Amino acid sequence: MPDIEEAVRNRTEIADIKRRYSLGIISREQAKLEAEPIIKRINNTGQQIAKKHKVKYYPVDFINLMR
């Protein structure tokens, strides 16, 4: 199941960025730059699933992922 593997990879990468950002290893701008491609992947997948099930999709953003 490539979808589950991709979701696990996305969550792991976001968790690593969040950890480094909260520890002060990287700045907010650097964290945003690193998270941008991951956020795009998450939103694209979410839009496809929402379209398939005919529901409204609310995109994920950087602030919500860093909470």
mmCIF file of the N, C-alpha and C atoms, coordinates in Angstrom:
data_MODEL
# 
_entry.id   MODEL 
# 
loop_
_atom_site.group_PDB 
_atom_site.id 
_atom_site.type_symbol 
_atom_site.label_atom_id 
_atom_site.label_alt_id 
_atom_site.label_comp_id 
_atom_site.label_asym_id 
_atom_site.label_entity_id 
_atom_site.label_seq_id 
_atom_site.pdbx_PDB_ins_code 
_atom_site.Cartn_x 
_atom_site.Cartn_y 
_atom_site.Cartn_z 
_atom_site.occupancy 
_atom_site.B_iso_or_equiv 
_atom_site.pdbx_formal_charge 
_atom_site.auth_seq_id 
_atom_site.auth_comp_id 
_atom_site.auth_asym_id 
_atom_site.auth_atom_id 
_atom_site.pdbx_PDB_model_num 
ATOM 1   N N  . MET A 1 1  ? 0.831   -1.185 0.000  1.00 0.00 ? 1  MET A N  1 
ATOM 2   C CA . MET A 1 1  ? 0.000   0.000  0.000  1.00 0.00 ? 1  MET A CA 1 
ATOM 3   C C  . MET A 1 1  ? 0.880   1.255  0.000  1.00 0.00 ? 1  MET A C  1 
ATOM 4   N N  . PRO A 1 2  ? 1.064   1.829  -1.152 1.00 0.00 ? 2  PRO A N  1 
ATOM 5   C CA . PRO A 1 2  ? 1.921   3.010  -1.239 1.00 0.00 ? 2  PRO A CA 1 
ATOM 6   C C  . PRO A 1 2  ? 1.337   4.223  -0.519 1.00 0.00 ? 2  PRO A C  1 
ATOM 7   N N  . ASP A 1 3  ? 0.015   4.328  -0.396 1.00 0.00 ? 3  ASP A N  1 
ATOM 8   C CA . ASP A 1 3  ? -0.589  5.476  0.271  1.00 0.00 ? 3  ASP A CA 1 
ATOM 9   C C  . ASP A 1 3  ? -0.231  5.511  1.751  1.00 0.00 ? 3  ASP A C  1 
ATOM 10  N N  . ILE A 1 4  ? -0.248  4.369  2.394  1.00 0.00 ? 4  ILE A N  1 
ATOM 11  C CA . ILE A 1 4  ? 0.091   4.308  3.809  1.00 0.00 ? 4  ILE A CA 1 
ATOM 12  C C  . ILE A 1 4  ? 1.569   4.611  4.005  1.00 0.00 ? 4  ILE A C  1 
ATOM 13  N N  . GLU A 1 5  ? 2.401   4.083  3.137  1.00 0.00 ? 5  GLU A N  1 
ATOM 14  C CA . GLU A 1 5  ? 3.834   4.341  3.234  1.00 0.00 ? 5  GLU A CA 1 
ATOM 15  C C  . GLU A 1 5  ? 4.134   5.823  3.032  1.00 0.00 ? 5  GLU A C  1 
ATOM 16  N N  . GLU A 1 6  ? 3.437   6.444  2.083  1.00 0.00 ? 6  GLU A N  1 
ATOM 17  C CA . GLU A 1 6  ? 3.626   7.875  1.833  1.00 0.00 ? 6  GLU A CA 1 
ATOM 18  C C  . GLU A 1 6  ? 3.154   8.693  3.041  1.00 0.00 ? 6  GLU A C  1 
ATOM 19  N N  . ALA A 1 7  ? 2.041   8.313  3.640  1.00 0.00 ? 7  ALA A N  1 
ATOM 20  C CA . ALA A 1 7  ? 1.525   9.024  4.811  1.00 0.00 ? 7  ALA A CA 1 
ATOM 21  C C  . ALA A 1 7  ? 2.502   8.911  5.986  1.00 0.00 ? 7  ALA A C  1 
ATOM 22  N N  . VAL A 1 8  ? 3.060   7.742  6.182  1.00 0.00 ? 8  VAL A N  1 
ATOM 23  C CA . VAL A 1 8  ? 4.031   7.546  7.262  1.00 0.00 ? 8  VAL A CA 1 
ATOM 24  C C  . VAL A 1 8  ? 5.276   8.386  7.008  1.00 0.00 ? 8  VAL A C  1 
ATOM 25  N N  . ARG A 1 9  ? 5.730   8.402  5.775  1.00 0.00 ? 9  ARG A N  1 
ATOM 26  C CA . ARG A 1 9  ? 6.914   9.194  5.424  1.00 0.00 ? 9  ARG A CA 1 
ATOM 27  C C  . ARG A 1 9  ? 6.648   10.685 5.647  1.00 0.00 ? 9  ARG A C  1 
ATOM 28  N N  . ASN A 1 10 ? 5.461   11.159 5.226  1.00 0.00 ? 10 ASN A N  1 
ATOM 29  C CA . ASN A 1 10 ? 5.110   12.569 5.425  1.00 0.00 ? 10 ASN A CA 1 
ATOM 30  C C  . ASN A 1 10 ? 5.089   12.925 6.901  1.00 0.00 ? 10 ASN A C  1 
ATOM 31  N N  . ARG A 1 11 ? 4.452   12.089 7.716  1.00 0.00 ? 11 ARG A N  1 
ATOM 32  C CA . ARG A 1 11 ? 4.356   12.352 9.151  1.00 0.00 ? 11 ARG A CA 1 
ATOM 33  C C  . ARG A 1 11 ? 5.736   12.353 9.816  1.00 0.00 ? 11 ARG A C  1 
ATOM 34  N N  . THR A 1 12 ? 6.601   11.445 9.389  1.00 0.00 ? 12 THR A N  1 
ATOM 35  C CA . THR A 1 12 ? 7.938   11.362 9.947  1.00 0.00 ? 12 THR A CA 1 
ATOM 36  C C  . THR A 1 12 ? 8.751   12.609 9.604  1.00 0.00 ? 12 THR A C  1 
ATOM 37  N N  . GLU A 1 13 ? 8.666   13.045 8.357  1.00 0.00 ? 13 GLU A N  1 
ATOM 38  C CA . GLU A 1 13 ? 9.407   14.231 7.932  1.00 0.00 ? 13 GLU A CA 1 
ATOM 39  C C  . GLU A 1 13 ? 8.899   15.480 8.642  1.00 0.00 ? 13 GLU A C  1 
ATOM 40  N N  . ILE A 1 14 ? 7.587   15.610 8.781  1.00 0.00 ? 14 ILE A N  1 
ATOM 41  C CA . ILE A 1 14 ? 7.016   16.762 9.474  1.00 0.00 ? 14 ILE A CA 1 
ATOM 42  C C  . ILE A 1 14 ? 7.417   16.743 10.950 1.00 0.00 ? 14 ILE A C  1 
ATOM 43  N N  . ALA A 1 15 ? 7.401   15.567 11.575 1.00 0.00 ? 15 ALA A N  1 
ATOM 44  C CA . ALA A 1 15 ? 7.802   15.455 12.980 1.00 0.00 ? 15 ALA A CA 1 
ATOM 45  C C  . ALA A 1 15 ? 9.261   15.866 13.171 1.00 0.00 ? 15 ALA A C  1 
ATOM 46  N N  . ASP A 1 16 ? 10.124  15.498 12.230 1.00 0.00 ? 16 ASP A N  1 
ATOM 47  C CA . ASP A 1 16 ? 11.535  15.873 12.316 1.00 0.00 ? 16 ASP A CA 1 
ATOM 48  C C  . ASP A 1 16 ? 11.699  17.383 12.183 1.00 0.00 ? 16 ASP A C  1 
ATOM 49  N N  . ILE A 1 17 ? 10.992  17.996 11.241 1.00 0.00 ? 17 ILE A N  1 
ATOM 50  C CA . ILE A 1 17 ? 11.057  19.449 11.064 1.00 0.00 ? 17 ILE A CA 1 
ATOM 51  C C  . ILE A 1 17 ? 10.527  20.152 12.314 1.00 0.00 ? 17 ILE A C  1 
ATOM 52  N N  . LYS A 1 18 ? 9.412   19.651 12.836 1.00 0.00 ? 18 LYS A N  1 
ATOM 53  C CA . LYS A 1 18 ? 8.812   20.244 14.034 1.00 0.00 ? 18 LYS A CA 1 
ATOM 54  C C  . LYS A 1 18 ? 9.768   20.160 15.226 1.00 0.00 ? 18 LYS A C  1 
ATOM 55  N N  . ARG A 1 19 ? 10.431  19.030 15.382 1.00 0.00 ? 19 ARG A N  1 
ATOM 56  C CA . ARG A 1 19 ? 11.374  18.843 16.482 1.00 0.00 ? 19 ARG A CA 1 
ATOM 57  C C  . ARG A 1 19 ? 12.536  19.827 16.374 1.00 0.00 ? 19 ARG A C  1 
ATOM 58  N N  . ARG A 1 20 ? 13.128  19.912 15.180 1.00 0.00 ? 20 ARG A N  1 
ATOM 59  C CA . ARG A 1 20 ? 14.268  20.812 14.998 1.00 0.00 ? 20 ARG A CA 1 
ATOM 60  C C  . ARG A 1 20 ? 13.865  22.279 15.161 1.00 0.00 ? 20 ARG A C  1 
ATOM 61  N N  . TYR A 1 21 ? 12.642  22.629 14.712 1.00 0.00 ? 21 TYR A N  1 
ATOM 62  C CA . TYR A 1 21 ? 12.148  23.998 14.848 1.00 0.00 ? 21 TYR A CA 1 
ATOM 63  C C  . TYR A 1 21 ? 11.899  24.338 16.319 1.00 0.00 ? 21 TYR A C  1 
ATOM 64  N N  . SER A 1 22 ? 11.295  23.429 17.060 1.00 0.00 ? 22 SER A N  1 
ATOM 65  C CA . SER A 1 22 ? 10.994  23.707 18.465 1.00 0.00 ? 22 SER A CA 1 
ATOM 66  C C  . SER A 1 22 ? 12.267  23.767 19.320 1.00 0.00 ? 22 SER A C  1 
ATOM 67  N N  . LEU A 1 23 ? 13.298  23.046 18.925 1.00 0.00 ? 23 LEU A N  1 
ATOM 68  C CA . LEU A 1 23 ? 14.573  23.098 19.646 1.00 0.00 ? 23 LEU A CA 1 
ATOM 69  C C  . LEU A 1 23 ? 15.429  24.303 19.250 1.00 0.00 ? 23 LEU A C  1 
ATOM 70  N N  . GLY A 1 24 ? 15.024  25.014 18.214 1.00 0.00 ? 24 GLY A N  1 
ATOM 71  C CA . GLY A 1 24 ? 15.765  26.189 17.777 1.00 0.00 ? 24 GLY A CA 1 
ATOM 72  C C  . GLY A 1 24 ? 16.929  25.877 16.860 1.00 0.00 ? 24 GLY A C  1 
ATOM 73  N N  . ILE A 1 25 ? 16.988  24.662 16.359 1.00 0.00 ? 25 ILE A N  1 
ATOM 74  C CA . ILE A 1 25 ? 18.069  24.268 15.453 1.00 0.00 ? 25 ILE A CA 1 
ATOM 75  C C  . ILE A 1 25 ? 17.912  24.951 14.097 1.00 0.00 ? 25 ILE A C  1 
ATOM 76  N N  . ILE A 1 26 ? 16.662  25.092 13.667 1.00 0.00 ? 26 ILE A N  1 
ATOM 77  C CA . ILE A 1 26 ? 16.388  25.784 12.407 1.00 0.00 ? 26 ILE A CA 1 
ATOM 78  C C  . ILE A 1 26 ? 15.418  26.927 12.681 1.00 0.00 ? 26 ILE A C  1 
ATOM 79  N N  . SER A 1 27 ? 15.440  27.920 11.819 1.00 0.00 ? 27 SER A N  1 
ATOM 80  C CA . SER A 1 27 ? 14.555  29.076 11.979 1.00 0.00 ? 27 SER A CA 1 
ATOM 81  C C  . SER A 1 27 ? 13.180  28.763 11.385 1.00 0.00 ? 27 SER A C  1 
ATOM 82  N N  . ARG A 1 28 ? 12.238  29.654 11.635 1.00 0.00 ? 28 ARG A N  1 
ATOM 83  C CA . ARG A 1 28 ? 10.885  29.490 11.102 1.00 0.00 ? 28 ARG A CA 1 
ATOM 84  C C  . ARG A 1 28 ? 10.895  29.466 9.570  1.00 0.00 ? 28 ARG A C  1 
ATOM 85  N N  . GLU A 1 29 ? 11.690  30.344 8.974  1.00 0.00 ? 29 GLU A N  1 
ATOM 86  C CA . GLU A 1 29 ? 11.762  30.410 7.512  1.00 0.00 ? 29 GLU A CA 1 
ATOM 87  C C  . GLU A 1 29 ? 12.322  29.116 6.930  1.00 0.00 ? 29 GLU A C  1 
ATOM 88  N N  . GLN A 1 30 ? 13.364  28.580 7.572  1.00 0.00 ? 30 GLN A N  1 
ATOM 89  C CA . GLN A 1 30 ? 13.953  27.330 7.108  1.00 0.00 ? 30 GLN A CA 1 
ATOM 90  C C  . GLN A 1 30 ? 12.967  26.181 7.266  1.00 0.00 ? 30 GLN A C  1 
ATOM 91  N N  . ALA A 1 31 ? 12.239  26.163 8.374  1.00 0.00 ? 31 ALA A N  1 
ATOM 92  C CA . ALA A 1 31 ? 11.241  25.119 8.597  1.00 0.00 ? 31 ALA A CA 1 
ATOM 93  C C  . ALA A 1 31 ? 10.141  25.200 7.542  1.00 0.00 ? 31 ALA A C  1 
ATOM 94  N N  . LYS A 1 32 ? 9.720   26.423 7.208  1.00 0.00 ? 32 LYS A N  1 
ATOM 95  C CA . LYS A 1 32 ? 8.694   26.592 6.175  1.00 0.00 ? 32 LYS A CA 1 
ATOM 96  C C  . LYS A 1 32 ? 9.181   26.084 4.823  1.00 0.00 ? 32 LYS A C  1 
ATOM 97  N N  . LEU A 1 33 ? 10.429  26.400 4.494  1.00 0.00 ? 33 LEU A N  1 
ATOM 98  C CA . LEU A 1 33 ? 10.981  25.950 3.216  1.00 0.00 ? 33 LEU A CA 1 
ATOM 99  C C  . LEU A 1 33 ? 11.061  24.430 3.148  1.00 0.00 ? 33 LEU A C  1 
ATOM 100 N N  . GLU A 1 34 ? 11.463  23.797 4.243  1.00 0.00 ? 34 GLU A N  1 
ATOM 101 C CA . GLU A 1 34 ? 11.571  22.345 4.257  1.00 0.00 ? 34 GLU A CA 1 
ATOM 102 C C  . GLU A 1 34 ? 10.203  21.673 4.244  1.00 0.00 ? 34 GLU A C  1 
ATOM 103 N N  . ALA A 1 35 ? 9.208   22.287 4.870  1.00 0.00 ? 35 ALA A N  1 
ATOM 104 C CA . ALA A 1 35 ? 7.879   21.680 4.974  1.00 0.00 ? 35 ALA A CA 1 
ATOM 105 C C  . ALA A 1 35 ? 7.024   21.908 3.733  1.00 0.00 ? 35 ALA A C  1 
ATOM 106 N N  . GLU A 1 36 ? 7.353   22.897 2.921  1.00 0.00 ? 36 GLU A N  1 
ATOM 107 C CA . GLU A 1 36 ? 6.521   23.254 1.774  1.00 0.00 ? 36 GLU A CA 1 
ATOM 108 C C  . GLU A 1 36 ? 6.234   22.082 0.821  1.00 0.00 ? 36 GLU A C  1 
ATOM 109 N N  . PRO A 1 37 ? 7.241   21.307 0.379  1.00 0.00 ? 37 PRO A N  1 
ATOM 110 C CA . PRO A 1 37 ? 6.929   20.196 -0.537 1.00 0.00 ? 37 PRO A CA 1 
ATOM 111 C C  . PRO A 1 37 ? 6.078   19.112 0.126  1.00 0.00 ? 37 PRO A C  1 
ATOM 112 N N  . ILE A 1 38 ? 6.271   18.907 1.415  1.00 0.00 ? 38 ILE A N  1 
ATOM 113 C CA . ILE A 1 38 ? 5.490   17.896 2.127  1.00 0.00 ? 38 ILE A CA 1 
ATOM 114 C C  . ILE A 1 38 ? 4.039   18.344 2.239  1.00 0.00 ? 38 ILE A C  1 
ATOM 115 N N  . ILE A 1 39 ? 3.836   19.620 2.536  1.00 0.00 ? 39 ILE A N  1 
ATOM 116 C CA . ILE A 1 39 ? 2.481   20.169 2.639  1.00 0.00 ? 39 ILE A CA 1 
ATOM 117 C C  . ILE A 1 39 ? 1.774   20.059 1.300  1.00 0.00 ? 39 ILE A C  1 
ATOM 118 N N  . LYS A 1 40 ? 2.481   20.320 0.212  1.00 0.00 ? 40 LYS A N  1 
ATOM 119 C CA . LYS A 1 40 ? 1.876   20.198 -1.120 1.00 0.00 ? 40 LYS A CA 1 
ATOM 120 C C  . LYS A 1 40 ? 1.449   18.763 -1.394 1.00 0.00 ? 40 LYS A C  1 
ATOM 121 N N  . ARG A 1 41 ? 2.288   17.795 -1.024 1.00 0.00 ? 41 ARG A N  1 
ATOM 122 C CA . ARG A 1 41 ? 1.922   16.379 -1.218 1.00 0.00 ? 41 ARG A CA 1 
ATOM 123 C C  . ARG A 1 41 ? 0.685   16.025 -0.410 1.00 0.00 ? 41 ARG A C  1 
ATOM 124 N N  . ILE A 1 42 ? 0.649   16.465 0.847  1.00 0.00 ? 42 ILE A N  1 
ATOM 125 C CA . ILE A 1 42 ? -0.493  16.162 1.710  1.00 0.00 ? 42 ILE A CA 1 
ATOM 126 C C  . ILE A 1 42 ? -1.767  16.773 1.135  1.00 0.00 ? 42 ILE A C  1 
ATOM 127 N N  . ASN A 1 43 ? -1.693  18.025 0.708  1.00 0.00 ? 43 ASN A N  1 
ATOM 128 C CA . ASN A 1 43 ? -2.874  18.700 0.173  1.00 0.00 ? 43 ASN A CA 1 
ATOM 129 C C  . ASN A 1 43 ? -3.342  18.095 -1.145 1.00 0.00 ? 43 ASN A C  1 
ATOM 130 N N  . ASN A 1 44 ? -2.415  17.705 -2.011 1.00 0.00 ? 44 ASN A N  1 
ATOM 131 C CA . ASN A 1 44 ? -2.806  17.081 -3.281 1.00 0.00 ? 44 ASN A CA 1 
ATOM 132 C C  . ASN A 1 44 ? -3.524  15.760 -3.040 1.00 0.00 ? 44 ASN A C  1 
ATOM 133 N N  . THR A 1 45 ? -2.986  14.953 -2.149 1.00 0.00 ? 45 THR A N  1 
ATOM 134 C CA . THR A 1 45 ? -3.618  13.672 -1.826 1.00 0.00 ? 45 THR A CA 1 
ATOM 135 C C  . THR A 1 45 ? -4.986  13.900 -1.195 1.00 0.00 ? 45 THR A C  1 
ATOM 136 N N  . GLY A 1 46 ? -5.069  14.857 -0.289 1.00 0.00 ? 46 GLY A N  1 
ATOM 137 C CA . GLY A 1 46 ? -6.342  15.160 0.371  1.00 0.00 ? 46 GLY A CA 1 
ATOM 138 C C  . GLY A 1 46 ? -7.402  15.643 -0.603 1.00 0.00 ? 46 GLY A C  1 
ATOM 139 N N  . GLN A 1 47 ? -7.001  16.459 -1.558 1.00 0.00 ? 47 GLN A N  1 
ATOM 140 C CA . GLN A 1 47 ? -7.942  16.944 -2.566 1.00 0.00 ? 47 GLN A CA 1 
ATOM 141 C C  . GLN A 1 47 ? -8.460  15.801 -3.425 1.00 0.00 ? 47 GLN A C  1 
ATOM 142 N N  . GLN A 1 48 ? -7.592  14.892 -3.793 1.00 0.00 ? 48 GLN A N  1 
ATOM 143 C CA . GLN A 1 48 ? -8.022  13.752 -4.601 1.00 0.00 ? 48 GLN A CA 1 
ATOM 144 C C  . GLN A 1 48 ? -9.013  12.878 -3.845 1.00 0.00 ? 48 GLN A C  1 
ATOM 145 N N  . ILE A 1 49 ? -8.743  12.639 -2.577 1.00 0.00 ? 49 ILE A N  1 
ATOM 146 C CA . ILE A 1 49 ? -9.653  11.822 -1.768 1.00 0.00 ? 49 ILE A CA 1 
ATOM 147 C C  . ILE A 1 49 ? -10.988 12.532 -1.591 1.00 0.00 ? 49 ILE A C  1 
ATOM 148 N N  . ALA A 1 50 ? -10.957 13.839 -1.330 1.00 0.00 ? 50 ALA A N  1 
ATOM 149 C CA . ALA A 1 50 ? -12.189 14.608 -1.147 1.00 0.00 ? 50 ALA A CA 1 
ATOM 150 C C  . ALA A 1 50 ? -13.011 14.619 -2.430 1.00 0.00 ? 50 ALA A C  1 
ATOM 151 N N  . LYS A 1 51 ? -12.331 14.759 -3.555 1.00 0.00 ? 51 LYS A N  1 
ATOM 152 C CA . LYS A 1 51 ? -13.021 14.760 -4.840 1.00 0.00 ? 51 LYS A CA 1 
ATOM 153 C C  . LYS A 1 51 ? -13.684 13.408 -5.099 1.00 0.00 ? 51 LYS A C  1 
ATOM 154 N N  . LYS A 1 52 ? -12.982 12.350 -4.755 1.00 0.00 ? 52 LYS A N  1 
ATOM 155 C CA . LYS A 1 52 ? -13.506 11.000 -4.944 1.00 0.00 ? 52 LYS A CA 1 
ATOM 156 C C  . LYS A 1 52 ? -14.771 10.780 -4.119 1.00 0.00 ? 52 LYS A C  1 
ATOM 157 N N  . HIS A 1 53 ? -14.784 11.303 -2.889 1.00 0.00 ? 53 HIS A N  1 
ATOM 158 C CA . HIS A 1 53 ? -15.923 11.099 -1.993 1.00 0.00 ? 53 HIS A CA 1 
ATOM 159 C C  . HIS A 1 53 ? -16.902 12.266 -2.001 1.00 0.00 ? 53 HIS A C  1 
ATOM 160 N N  . LYS A 1 54 ? -16.648 13.252 -2.867 1.00 0.00 ? 54 LYS A N  1 
ATOM 161 C CA . LYS A 1 54 ? -17.523 14.410 -3.055 1.00 0.00 ? 54 LYS A CA 1 
ATOM 162 C C  . LYS A 1 54 ? -17.786 15.163 -1.757 1.00 0.00 ? 54 LYS A C  1 
ATOM 163 N N  . VAL A 1 55 ? -16.700 15.485 -1.063 1.00 0.00 ? 55 VAL A N  1 
ATOM 164 C CA . VAL A 1 55 ? -16.778 16.298 0.144  1.00 0.00 ? 55 VAL A CA 1 
ATOM 165 C C  . VAL A 1 55 ? -15.823 17.477 0.000  1.00 0.00 ? 55 VAL A C  1 
ATOM 166 N N  . LYS A 1 56 ? -16.023 18.491 0.832  1.00 0.00 ? 56 LYS A N  1 
ATOM 167 C CA . LYS A 1 56 ? -15.156 19.664 0.792  1.00 0.00 ? 56 LYS A CA 1 
ATOM 168 C C  . LYS A 1 56 ? -13.841 19.349 1.511  1.00 0.00 ? 56 LYS A C  1 
ATOM 169 N N  . TYR A 1 57 ? -12.750 19.817 0.932  1.00 0.00 ? 57 TYR A N  1 
ATOM 170 C CA . TYR A 1 57 ? -11.430 19.598 1.535  1.00 0.00 ? 57 TYR A CA 1 
ATOM 171 C C  . TYR A 1 57 ? -10.891 20.916 2.069  1.00 0.00 ? 57 TYR A C  1 
ATOM 172 N N  . TYR A 1 58 ? -10.423 20.888 3.305  1.00 0.00 ? 58 TYR A N  1 
ATOM 173 C CA . TYR A 1 58 ? -9.800  22.045 3.926  1.00 0.00 ? 58 TYR A CA 1 
ATOM 174 C C  . TYR A 1 58 ? -8.293  21.801 3.955  1.00 0.00 ? 58 TYR A C  1 
ATOM 175 N N  . PRO A 1 59 ? -7.523  22.592 3.202  1.00 0.00 ? 59 PRO A N  1 
ATOM 176 C CA . PRO A 1 59 ? -6.086  22.328 3.101  1.00 0.00 ? 59 PRO A CA 1 
ATOM 177 C C  . PRO A 1 59 ? -5.348  22.534 4.418  1.00 0.00 ? 59 PRO A C  1 
ATOM 178 N N  . VAL A 1 60 ? -4.264  21.813 4.538  1.00 0.00 ? 60 VAL A N  1 
ATOM 179 C CA . VAL A 1 60 ? -3.386  21.882 5.708  1.00 0.00 ? 60 VAL A CA 1 
ATOM 180 C C  . VAL A 1 60 ? -2.379  22.995 5.441  1.00 0.00 ? 60 VAL A C  1 
ATOM 181 N N  . ASP A 1 61 ? -2.007  23.728 6.488  1.00 0.00 ? 61 ASP A N  1 
ATOM 182 C CA . ASP A 1 61 ? -0.986  24.758 6.318  1.00 0.00 ? 61 ASP A CA 1 
ATOM 183 C C  . ASP A 1 61 ? 0.131   24.561 7.350  1.00 0.00 ? 61 ASP A C  1 
ATOM 184 N N  . PHE A 1 62 ? 1.152   25.378 7.215  1.00 0.00 ? 62 PHE A N  1 
ATOM 185 C CA . PHE A 1 62 ? 2.348   25.240 8.056  1.00 0.00 ? 62 PHE A CA 1 
ATOM 186 C C  . PHE A 1 62 ? 2.027   25.392 9.534  1.00 0.00 ? 62 PHE A C  1 
ATOM 187 N N  . ILE A 1 63 ? 1.216   26.354 9.875  1.00 0.00 ? 63 ILE A N  1 
ATOM 188 C CA . ILE A 1 63 ? 0.905   26.619 11.288 1.00 0.00 ? 63 ILE A CA 1 
ATOM 189 C C  . ILE A 1 63 ? 0.215   25.419 11.933 1.00 0.00 ? 63 ILE A C  1 
ATOM 190 N N  . ASN A 1 64 ? -0.740  24.830 11.236 1.00 0.00 ? 64 ASN A N  1 
ATOM 191 C CA . ASN A 1 64 ? -1.443  23.669 11.800 1.00 0.00 ? 64 ASN A CA 1 
ATOM 192 C C  . ASN A 1 64 ? -0.525  22.472 11.970 1.00 0.00 ? 64 ASN A C  1 
ATOM 193 N N  . LEU A 1 65 ? 0.412   22.298 11.082 1.00 0.00 ? 65 LEU A N  1 
ATOM 194 C CA . LEU A 1 65 ? 1.321   21.162 11.198 1.00 0.00 ? 65 LEU A CA 1 
ATOM 195 C C  . LEU A 1 65 ? 2.337   21.335 12.318 1.00 0.00 ? 65 LEU A C  1 
ATOM 196 N N  . MET A 1 66 ? 2.646   22.564 12.665 1.00 0.00 ? 66 MET A N  1 
ATOM 197 C CA . MET A 1 66 ? 3.640   22.802 13.709 1.00 0.00 ? 66 MET A CA 1 
ATOM 198 C C  . MET A 1 66 ? 3.036   22.842 15.109 1.00 0.00 ? 66 MET A C  1 
ATOM 199 N N  . ARG A 1 67 ? 1.740   22.674 15.231 1.00 0.00 ? 67 ARG A N  1 
ATOM 200 C CA . ARG A 1 67 ? 1.097   22.664 16.550 1.00 0.00 ? 67 ARG A CA 1 
ATOM 201 C C  . ARG A 1 67 ? 1.274   21.347 17.214 1.00 0.00 ? 67 ARG A C  1 
# 
